């Protein structure tokens, strides 16, 4: 009997690759913003796109206070990081 799970790529690993690519792209974008080398092109690469913004919801349980919110604001470098993560995921 063959073990097909060893060859199968899971969605969890894909999500991990996508999140890692987005975070590394965002960090690289911040480094480019603070760099003087790419001052001409940096505003275009680090322009933020507001895709999704869920305002914070406060849940007060009198013992614990929870604040839950979510915002998705990638820049161009983050999007390129996600694309690179997809390419790397497909190769492995």
N, C-alpha and C positions, 0 to 999 in steps of 0.2 A: 504494500500500500504506500502510495506516494504522499509525502508531506507537502501539501500545496500552500500551507500558511507561511513557509519559509520564503517562497518566491513572491508572495502577495504583499504589496505595499499597502499599508493601512492608512486610513484617513487621519488618524491621530498623528502619524509621522508627517504627513503632508501639512497638517495644521501647525505642527512644531516648526517645520521648515518655513512656512509662510510668515509666522510670527517672528521668527529669528531674522528672516530677510527684511521684514519691515522695520524691526528695531535697529538692526545694524545700518540700514539705509537712513533711518532718522538720525542716528548718531553721526554718521558720515555727513549728512546734511548740516548738522550743527557745527561740525568741524570746518566745513566749507564756508559757513557763514562767518565764523571767527577768523578765517584765513585771509591774508592779504594777497594771496597768489591769484585767486579766481574772483576778484572783485567785480569784474565786468559781467560774468555769467552767473554768479552766485544768487542774485535775486530771482532769476528764472528757475534755477534748480531747487531753491528752498521755498518757493511759493507754496503756501498751504491751501489745500482744497478741503472745504468743509462738506463732508459727505453725510455724516450722521451725528446728531447731537441729542442725547437724551439727558434732560436736566436732572440734577441730583434729587433723589427722593429721600426724605428723612423719616426713619422709623424709630420712634422713641418708645422703648420698652421699660423705661424708668430704671432699669439696671444696666442695660446696654443701649447705646444709641447708634443705629446703623445709618450710614449715608451711602446710597447706591446710585451710581450714574455711569454713563458710558458716552464717549465721544470718539469719533473716527475722523481724524484730520491729517491725512498723509501729505507729504510733499513729494515732489517728482523723484527725488533720490530714494525715498521709501518705496515708491511704486517700482522703480528700477530694481531695488533690492528684492521685492516680491517676485518679479519676473526672473531674476537670477536664481532665486530659491526654487522656483518651479523647474527651471532648466537643470539645476543640480539634482533635484529630486528625481527627474526622469532618467538621468544618466545612471543613478545608483539603484 
